[in-house]
Amino acid sequence: MNLKTNIRKIKYRLKHDWLTINNVVTLVALLIAFNWVWSSISTMQRNYELQKRVDDKKRQLTVLQLETATLEYERNYYKTNEYQELAAREKLGLAWPGEHMLITPTSTDTTTNESEIAPSTSTVERKKSNFVQWINFLFGANQNSLQK
């Protein structure tokens, strides 16, 4: 019987202390507020992602407009007499009367002799090991070569 009375006391306390009209209204208001905050945050997140996509599309549009303008300038340049003259000179080897063309070898065509670049072995001294240098220093072998 003790258990039944404890359960009845708990029910009574729960019904009269916790499940009052004020507590139920407060709980419903908190649920509505939480739902409003959650939907506001999700709407802001969605708007942020959509704005990023719009900014990316604007950036792509700007790049494409610049590329189009650049290609238009190149097309107009290729139509000029100056470009046509330079292209004819370069590709066909044409020149004005009285002009002389010199054909020079490219840097890859010139070959150098390795013996001209590398110093001869007779002029290069062999480097002595660290141990030999210390022995020469301690016993005065370096001093003899300095006095000569």
KOLTIDO-206439 format. One record per residue (C-alpha): residue number from 1; residue in one letter; chain; y, x, z. Coordinates in Angstrom, 1 decimal. Layout:
<rs>
> NUM/A/A/Y/X/Z
...
</rs>
This chain:
<rs>
> 1/M/A/0.0/0.0/0.0
> 2/N/A/2.2/2.9/0.6
> 3/L/A/2.1/3.8/-3.1
> 4/K/A/3.0/0.2/-4.1
> 5/T/A/6.1/0.2/-1.9
> 6/N/A/7.2/3.5/-3.2
> 7/I/A/6.9/2.3/-6.7
> 8/R/A/8.9/-0.9/-5.9
> 9/K/A/11.6/1.2/-4.2
> 10/I/A/11.9/3.4/-7.2
> 11/K/A/12.1/0.4/-9.5
> 12/Y/A/14.7/-1.2/-7.3
> 13/R/A/16.8/2.0/-7.2
> 14/L/A/16.5/2.5/-11.0
> 15/K/A/17.4/-1.1/-11.7
> 16/H/A/20.4/-1.3/-9.3
> 17/D/A/21.7/2.3/-9.3
> 18/W/A/21.1/3.6/-12.8
> 19/L/A/20.7/0.7/-15.2
> 20/T/A/24.0/-1.0/-14.4
> 21/I/A/26.3/-2.4/-17.1
> 22/N/A/28.8/0.4/-16.7
> 23/N/A/26.1/3.1/-17.2
> 24/V/A/24.6/1.3/-20.2
> 25/V/A/28.1/0.9/-21.8
> 26/T/A/28.8/4.6/-21.1
> 27/L/A/25.5/5.7/-22.6
> 28/V/A/26.1/3.6/-25.8
> 29/A/A/29.6/5.0/-26.1
> 30/L/A/28.3/8.6/-25.8
> 31/L/A/25.7/7.8/-28.5
> 32/I/A/28.3/6.5/-30.8
> 33/A/A/30.6/9.5/-30.2
> 34/F/A/27.7/11.9/-30.8
> 35/N/A/26.8/10.1/-34.0
> 36/W/A/30.4/10.3/-35.2
> 37/V/A/30.8/14.0/-34.3
> 38/W/A/27.5/14.8/-36.1
> 39/S/A/28.4/12.9/-39.2
> 40/S/A/31.9/14.5/-39.3
> 41/I/A/30.3/18.0/-39.0
> 42/S/A/27.8/17.3/-41.8
> 43/T/A/30.6/15.9/-44.0
> 44/M/A/32.7/19.0/-43.5
> 45/Q/A/29.7/21.2/-44.3
> 46/R/A/29.1/19.2/-47.5
> 47/N/A/32.7/19.4/-48.5
> 48/Y/A/32.8/23.2/-47.8
> 49/E/A/29.7/23.7/-50.1
> 50/L/A/31.3/21.5/-52.8
> 51/Q/A/34.6/23.4/-52.6
> 52/K/A/32.7/26.7/-53.0
> 53/R/A/31.0/25.4/-56.1
> 54/V/A/34.4/24.2/-57.5
> 55/D/A/36.0/27.6/-56.8
> 56/D/A/33.1/29.4/-58.5
> 57/K/A/33.4/27.2/-61.6
> 58/K/A/37.2/27.9/-61.7
> 59/R/A/36.5/31.6/-61.5
> 60/Q/A/34.0/31.3/-64.3
> 61/L/A/36.5/29.4/-66.4
> 62/T/A/39.2/32.0/-65.8
> 63/V/A/36.8/34.8/-66.8
> 64/L/A/35.8/32.9/-70.0
> 65/Q/A/39.4/32.3/-70.9
> 66/L/A/40.2/36.0/-70.5
> 67/E/A/37.2/36.9/-72.6
> 68/T/A/38.3/34.4/-75.3
> 69/A/A/41.8/35.8/-75.3
> 70/T/A/40.5/39.4/-75.6
> 71/L/A/38.2/38.5/-78.5
> 72/E/A/41.1/36.7/-80.2
> 73/Y/A/43.3/39.9/-79.8
> 74/E/A/40.5/42.0/-81.2
> 75/R/A/40.0/39.6/-84.1
> 76/N/A/43.7/39.8/-84.9
> 77/Y/A/43.6/43.6/-84.6
> 78/Y/A/40.7/43.9/-87.0
> 79/K/A/42.7/41.9/-89.6
> 80/T/A/45.6/44.3/-89.5
> 81/N/A/46.2/47.0/-92.2
> 82/E/A/46.3/49.7/-89.6
> 83/Y/A/42.7/49.0/-88.5
> 84/Q/A/41.5/48.7/-92.0
> 85/E/A/43.1/52.1/-92.9
> 86/L/A/41.6/53.8/-89.9
> 87/A/A/38.1/52.3/-90.6
> 88/A/A/38.3/53.4/-94.2
> 89/R/A/39.3/56.9/-93.1
> 90/E/A/36.5/57.1/-90.5
> 91/K/A/33.6/55.5/-92.3
> 92/L/A/34.3/56.4/-95.9
> 93/G/A/36.0/59.7/-95.4
> 94/L/A/39.1/58.6/-97.3
> 95/A/A/42.4/60.4/-97.0
> 96/W/A/45.9/60.3/-98.4
> 97/P/A/46.7/62.5/-101.4
> 98/G/A/47.5/66.0/-100.2
> 99/E/A/45.7/65.6/-96.9
> 100/H/A/42.8/68.0/-96.2
> 101/M/A/39.9/67.2/-93.9
> 102/L/A/38.3/69.7/-91.7
> 103/I/A/34.8/69.0/-90.5
> 104/T/A/34.1/70.7/-87.2
> 105/P/A/30.8/71.0/-85.5
> 106/T/A/30.3/68.9/-82.4
> 107/S/A/29.7/70.5/-79.1
> 108/T/A/26.0/69.7/-79.2
> 109/D/A/25.7/71.7/-82.5
> 110/T/A/26.8/75.0/-81.0
> 111/T/A/24.0/77.0/-79.4
> 112/T/A/24.6/79.9/-77.1
> 113/N/A/22.4/82.8/-76.4
> 114/E/A/20.9/82.7/-72.9
> 115/S/A/21.4/86.5/-72.6
> 116/E/A/25.1/86.1/-73.1
> 117/I/A/25.3/83.6/-70.2
> 118/A/A/23.0/85.2/-67.7
> 119/P/A/24.1/88.6/-66.2
> 120/S/A/21.8/91.5/-66.8
> 121/T/A/19.3/92.3/-64.1
> 122/S/A/20.4/95.8/-63.8
> 123/T/A/23.8/94.8/-62.4
> 124/V/A/22.5/92.2/-59.9
> 125/E/A/21.4/93.6/-56.6
> 126/R/A/18.5/92.1/-54.9
> 127/K/A/19.4/90.4/-51.6
> 128/K/A/17.7/92.1/-48.6
> 129/S/A/15.9/90.0/-46.1
> 130/N/A/17.5/89.2/-42.8
> 131/F/A/15.2/91.5/-40.9
> 132/V/A/15.9/94.4/-43.2
> 133/Q/A/19.7/93.8/-42.8
> 134/W/A/19.3/93.9/-39.0
> 135/I/A/17.3/97.1/-39.1
> 136/N/A/19.9/98.7/-41.3
> 137/F/A/22.7/97.6/-39.0
> 138/L/A/21.0/98.8/-35.8
> 139/F/A/20.0/102.2/-37.2
> 140/G/A/23.1/102.9/-39.1
> 141/A/A/21.8/102.7/-42.7
> 142/N/A/24.7/100.4/-43.7
> 143/Q/A/27.2/103.0/-42.4
> 144/N/A/25.9/105.6/-44.7
> 145/S/A/26.4/103.4/-47.7
> 146/L/A/30.0/102.5/-46.6
> 147/Q/A/31.0/106.1/-46.3
> 148/K/A/30.1/107.0/-49.8
</rs>
